[in-house]
Amino acid sequence: MFDNIDDRLKFLLGLTAAATAKYLAVYWLRRKRQDRFELVGTVKELICYPVKSCKGVYVDEAECSKFGLKVEGITDRHFMVTRDNGRFLSQRQEPTMALISVKVMGTEIELSAPGMVPLKLSSNIQKTRYNLSKVAVWDCNTQGLDCGDAAGQWISKYLGKPGCRIVFCSPDLERRKFINETKPWFTRTLETDYSGYADWATYLFLTTASLEALNKQLKKPLTMKSFRPNIVIDGTDAFEEDTWEEILIGEDVQMRCLDACSRCLLTTVDPEKGVKSEDGEPLKTLQRIRGSVPPYDKYNECVFGINAAPDVCGTVQVGDPVYAIRKIK
């Protein structure tokens, strides 16, 4: 191939120069991108919801995994209550689910509810042809492992609704890609974005300033519990999160902001009483003050908070600095 050693050396030097130039270009672009991050606040709260639509678990440290916030061996919204036809149940239909407390114990969780003996569930469930179930989150058909008759009887008794089951999203099941779930506006989802039983995206951010702004418009102030975020950020301006394109938490964890979170009847459930508000609040006020945010206004959607997906995973802690890249107008 080469006539002499000099030709070979020139070829190798050429390859080295090309590789070095590529590395420097990538490094420069990465540094240029990193320079766009600006400090916007700090992490105030971290909340994992092991069972969809039940109480959250507040922690000082958690793992931001590909599939959701992870506390010990339990990942956000990887357990779910279903009807006898496999479709999910939430506080929208059963507001008393708000009173079901969840305790994380390694790879197990313990459910407690008024008038009920506590129930323990394990995430170490082996898949068999007998416990594999077809379940649905909205219009998305997916899979779950049935947690057994005792769990089904427990939740059916508490809700007063025969035939209910509890299912678990085991790591060896088909993963749900939320890029395939239709939303009427542009989002920044990728083929590699997955979730358990969340309504849609893997993470939800809210800021304390936005809640304070909303509460100024309400007769009865609310807490973050009414809006079920995973990560609460302090130190921002109200609704500043609308302008974010990417987020960096601490030194490592990076997320794409996908879209604003559209709000529904679940926000009208009192998380301490397990009943819906009679006046339709805070949804009425949200529709008034957050119903004109484009492009969601075209679809009569009121929004509050930001949905996000992780690109770089890692550990997050309360008190971590939060940086953001803003959207280019």
MIZA-652753 format. One record per residue: x, y, z of N, C-alpha, C, CB in turn. Coordinates in steps of 0.05 Angstrom, whole numbers, plus 5000, padded with zeros to 4 digits. Each point is the difference from the previous one (the first is absolute). Glycine has a CB too. Layout:
BEGIN
XYZXYZXYZXYZ;...
This chain:
BEGIN
501749765000498350245000501750255000496449755025;505850244991501850235001502749934988497750165042;503450034942502549944987502450015019498050194958;501849985062502250025019499050095028503150124962;498849895057499350075027499050285003503449685016;497750504967499250285002497050034993504750144988;494449724991497250014993498249905022501349934952;499649855061498549895023499850205023501449544987;500850595019500150205021498150244994504749865011;495450234964498350224991497049925003503650164968;495849595025497349915003499149995029500649724958;501150175059499449995029499750275012502449565002;499450624990499850275010497550144991505050025000;494249924975497550114990497649915016502150024955;497849725051497949895016499950125028500349574975;502150465037500250125026499050295000503949705011;496950454969499150284998497050024996504550114980;494449715004497150004996498549945025500749864953;500349935062498749925025500250235021501149524990;501250605011500450225019498250244993504849865007;495050204968498250224991497149955007503250104963;496049645033497249935007499550025030499949694961;502150215055499750025029499850295009502649575005;499250604984500050285008497450144992504950004996;494049924981497550124991497749925018501749994953;498249755054497949905018500350135027499849574976;502750455034500550125026499250305000503849685007;496850464971499350284998497050045000504250094975;494449745009497050014999498849945027500149874952;501049935062499049935026500450225020500949524991;501550615009500550225018498350244993504749845006;494850204968498350224992497249965010502850074959;496349685039497349935010499950035030499349694962;502750225052500050025029500050295009502549565003;498850614982500150285007497250134999504750024982;493549865003497350114998498349955026500249934950;500749885066498549945025500450245019500649504994;497250585019500150215020498649905025500250364965;500849725058498849925026497250125002504549975021;493549864984497250105003498849945027499549944951;501749885065498849945026501449765013495750204984;502949695036501049775014497749805003503650275024;497149474980498149805005498950035029502349684967;495150355035498850035027498849745010499150484989;499649374992498749745008500449794978496650255028;503649504981500149774982497849825009505050044991;493249884990497749845007499749774980497750405020;502349364991499549764983497249895006505049895000;493650034980497349895002500149714992497850454992;502849365026500349724992497549894987503249945037;494450134974497549904990498550244987499749645036;499750324939498750224984497450095015501849814957;498050455048497750135012499849965030497849944957;504249945056500049995030502050215010498849504999;501450515027501750215013503049974991496950015039;504550224962502850004993501849955023498950314964;503649625030502149955020502050224997499249495000;501250675021501950225000502749915010496250335007;505949744977502749915007501950234997498949534986;503550455026502150204997501949934977499750105049;500349654943501749914978498749784984504150125027;496349884947498849794984501649974974495450105019;504149684967501349964974498250094978502649615019;498450564963498650064976500649794980500150505009;498249304988500449784982498650054973500449685039;500250154942498850034973496949975002504249824979;494950045041497149935001498550155022501249564982;500250635031498650165020501750035025495749854982;503450325037501450045025500049745016498850495000;503649425009500249755014501050035029501049784956;497450115062500750015029500549715009497250425007;505249535003500949735007499549824976498950085050;499449714952499649824978497450054985502649675024;496150564981497350064989500150244982497949805041;500950174935500050224980497250134999503649774974;496350485020497650164998497949874982502750415009;494949575001497649914985500549734985498750484995;502449335020500449734989498149805011504850114994;493449985025497749845008497550164992502549795040;495450074954497550134990497649845007502650204963;495249945043497449875006498549994974499950165048;498949614946498449984975497249905006504149904975;494150155006497349885001500349714991497750444990;500049425010500149714992500649974970496849905037;503050324948500649984971502850094994495250084990;506549985030502750074996500550304997500549564979;497550605019500350294997500650125028496950014959;504950195041500950115025497950165015504550024981;495749995045498350165017501750225013496949615009;502050624994501450225013498150165018503250034960;497850185051498450185017497850134984503950085030;496349934944497950124984497449855004503350154966;496949585035497649845004499649935029500649814954;501650155061500049915028501750195017499349514985;499550725023501650205015501149905026497250344979;501649455033501149905026502749864997495349955015;505650014960502749894996502150205010498449754960;500850505043501850205011500849955029498050334969;500549505044500449945029501749755004495750225010;505149654968501649765003503050085002496749734973;504450225051502850075005501849774991498650285039;503849804952501949804990502750035015497850004955;503249785055502650005014501949824984497850085045;504650024949502049844985501849865020499850334961;500649415034501749845017501849824983496650015037;505550114952501849854982498649954974502349795039;497249954955498649934975497049945005504349814983;494850275041497249965007498750275006500949545018;496450474979498550235009497849905019501050254957;498149935060497849945018497850204996503149795034;494550124960497750184996498350015026500049904950;499350355057498250045023497750184992503949945032;493750004978497750164993498149995024500549914950;497750295053498150015022498349755001499950504996;500049375028498449775004501149744989496250305000;506349704990501249774987502549915015498150154956;502349585044502549895010502150054979497649645027;504850454980502150064980500649764982502050335032;498649734943500649804980502950044990495149974986;506449815014502750014989500149884972501949965047;499650184935500349904973503050004993495450184987;505449624998502849984992500450074971500749655035;501650474958500650044972501549774988500250495009;500549315008501349764990498049794992503950105030;494749964949497949824989501049874975496350295019;503749454980500949854977497749984979503249745029;497550324946498049994979499349714993501750444982;495749505017499149744991497650054981501549775044;497650024943497850034982497450045015502349724967;497850245060497550035016499750285011500449515012;501850634992499750275012500550234981501449805042;499250144933500450204980497350114991504349784985;495450485018497450134993500350214979498449915047;499550124937499850224981498650235015499949704959;501450545042498950235014500150244981501449815045;497250404963499950244983500350255016497249754967;504550435024500250275011499050194978503949885031;493750234973498750154980499749834975501850435018;499249664959499649844975502449824995497250364982;504749635036502449834996499749735013502850424998;497349374986499949735011502849915007496049894972;504350005052502649925010499749755017501750484999;500449455017499949755015500450065030501849754960;497450055056500450025029500049725012497950455001;503549525021499949745015498050035023504849904987;493249935013497950015021501349945027496549864967;502950305053501249975027498549805017501550474997;496549394993498749785014497350075011504549855012;494149934996497250035010499850175025499049564979;502950415040499950155025500150304995502249615024;499550474957500250284993497450094986505049964995;493949884987497550064987497750035019501649764960;498350065059497850015021500350255017499749505000;502850575007500550235017499050264987504049765020;496850284955499350254987497050004993504750044982;494249745011497149984994498450075025500949654964;499950245059498650065025500250295007500949545016;501450584981500450285008498350184982504649905017;495450054957498650174981497049934999504250054974;495149725036497249914998499349944971498850275040;503249634945499749964972501049724993500550504990;497849305006500949724995501649984974496049845024;505949974977501549944975502550164996495849874981;504950315037502450164997502549835004497550415015;504749674972502549865003502350215003498349614972;504050295038502450175001502049864983499050185046;502349974935502049894982502650145004496449884967;505849995025502750115003501450004973500249835047;501250394947501550024975502849895005497350414985;503049335009502649865005502050084978497549625022;505150394985502150074981500149834975502650175038;496449584964500149824977497550004982503049715027;495350494978497650034983500650194976497049925040;501350074941500250194978499850295010498149664968;503850505025500050285010498250184983504649935018;494150254995498250184987501450254990496349835029;503850214944501250244989497950224997503349714975;497250515039497950204998500250184976499849995049;502249964934500150154974497749914982505050045004;494049725001497949894983497250095009502949614990;496950535032497450095010499450284990500649715041;497250324946499350244986499550245019498149724963;503350505031499350265013499750194977502549905044;495750294958499350174977502050224994495349895009;506850135008502050214995502849874998497150345024;504749824966502849904997501349945027500450264957;500949515044501549935024502849914992495849875025;506050114994502849944994500649725009501250485005;497049334992500449735009501849854980495650005023;505749794988501849834984499149715001503850325008;497249524974499449715001501049875025500250004950;501750125063501149885024498750095026504349974976;493550185022498550095023497949805009500850484986;499549425038498249795010498750095027502749644976;495150245031498950065027498649755010499450484988;499949525037498549785012497150054996503549925035;495050164986497150054998499350295003499249545017;502850644979499450295001498050074978504650105019;493850114985498150084979501450044973497350225036;505149904965501450044975503050005006496250264981;505049975024502950025003501049895026499950404971;502749555030501249875024500350195024502549714968;497950555027500550195022498250244997504749845003;494650285020498450245001501350205019495749754989;505050495001501150215016497950215007504549924979;495750195045498450235008501750195016495749735000;503750535000501550195015498250125022502950104960;498449965063498550125022498950274992503049765032;498450394952499050274992497449984984504750164999;495149634983497649964984497649935018502849864961;497749975059497849935019499250245016501849535003;500150635005499350255015498350194983504349955027;496450074948498550174982497149904996504250124976;495549615022497449894998498450045026501749664968;499650305055498650025025499050285006502849645017;498550564971499050285003497450044986504750165002;494649664979497550024985497849835013502650104958;498149735061498149815012499150105028502249634974;495350305032498950065027501349825021495650164980;504949595011501249805018502749914989495449845015;506850254997502649924989500549705000501850445017;499749474964500649714997502949955005496249954967;504549795037502749925002500849854974499649965051;503049974947501049854977498649734997504450245005;494549665017498849734999497749994979501249945048;497550294947497850004981500949974971497650295032;505149744963501050004973502049784994499250495000;501649365020501649764998502550024982495749775006;506050435000502650014986502049805011499250484990;502949464995502249845010502250175012498949654965;501550585022502250185009498950285002503549714978;496850415046499050275005502550185002495949835025;504050394960502350184998499350275013501549784958;500350325059499750255014501950214989498649755041;500650504960501850224993499550124972503349795029;494650124957499550104974497850225000501249564981;498350564996497750174997497649834994502950394984;494749725020497649844994499849944970497750225038;501849524957499649904972502550034983495250115004;507149935009502550024985500749744985501650335034;497449454978500549734988498949984971499949815046;498250364947499049994972502250064980495550155018;506649994991502050094981502449804998498750475011;501249315005502349825000500049804978500250065049;502149894940500349794979501449755011500250374965;501849675051501449785013500650085029502049864956;498449935061500550045028502549845008495150095010;506650035007502249865012499750015030503150114961;496949665053499749995029502749915011495049914998;506150255020502749945011502050024978498049705035;503850104964502150004979499549804978503150135035;494949694969499849784980497349974987503349785027;494550234988497449924989499050214981499049755042;500450164933499050184980497449904989504750134988;493450055007497449934990499150194978498849815044;499650084937498750174980497350085010502549764963;496850495035497350095005498349944976501650375032;496349474971498449914977497750194994501249545012;497150515008497850184996498850075027499049824954;499350385047498650075024498049785007500650504991;498949465035498149795009497250104999503649805029;494750084954497250075000498649895024500050014949;498150145062498849925026497149924997503050315022;496249514996497349874998498649995027501749724962;496250135040498349985024501549905024496249934971;506049935026501549905023500950225018501549614972;499050635017500850235017497950095019503050144963;494549785031497750095017499749825025497850194959;503749595043499849825022501750115024499349604969;499450425054501450085024501849775009496250325014;506549714986501749785007499949915029502950164964;496050015053499849945028497349875008503250385009;494849674974497349905006499049794980499050445020;502249554957499249804980497350064988502649675024;496650584973497550084987500650224980497349885042;500950154938500350214980498850255010500049664963;501250575029498950265008497350044986504750185006;493649955008497350054989500050244980498049825043;504050354960500050244982501849964976499150285040;502049484956501749954977502750135001495949974975;505050125048502650125003502149795007497950435015;504649614976501150244987499850004970503150025038;495549794951499949974970498850254987499649515005;498350605008498750244989502050234998495649865019;505950185003501950225000502449954981498750105047;502249654952502149934981499150054971501749665033;495850284961499050054973500050304994497249585003;502350585018499950294996502850124996495850025027;506149904990502650135000502149854983498950195045;500549554949502049844986498749864976502549935042;495250174949498749884977500650144974496549865031;505250344970500650154976502949984992496450315011;504949484999502949954994500249854973501250005049;500050134931500349864974502149775002498650434975;501149365009497849944981497649865013503549974964;496649995063497949845013497350135000503649825029;496350454967497550144999498249914977502350395021;499149514957498549914977498349755006503650194971;497249665050498749755007498650025027503549764974;496050495035498650055025501349865023495850054974;506949955027501549885021501150215019501249624970;498450355056501350185020502449845010495750255013;506649894990502549865007501250115025500849924952;500749905061501350075026502249805005495750205019;506849884979502349825004501149914973498149855043;504250014958501449924976500549705000502150464997;497249414981500749724996502849984989495249874992;506349935017502849974992500849714997501150435022;501149534962501149734997503050015005496449884966;504849925046502850005006501849934977498849895047;503450254950502149944981502549895013498250354970;502449765054502349905016498949955028503550264973;496649495036498949925026502150025022496849704976;502250295049501850025022498550065026503750164970;497749915051498850055026499450305003502549615020;495250444992499250285006499450025030498250074953;502250175057499650055028498550265004504149745012;494450285010498850255008502350205005495949775020;503950474969502150205003501850024976499849925048;500049884933501750014976499350254983500349505000;501750634989499450224982498749904974503950265019;494449914970498649934975500750224979496249765025;504850144952500750184978498249954976504850015016;494850194968498249964976501250144976496049975030;503449914947500450134974497350104991504049714988;495850545005497450124993499449954970500550345037;497049654957499249984972500850244985496149725013;504750244962500750224982497450114988504549804990;495050455015497550124990500150054970499350215045;
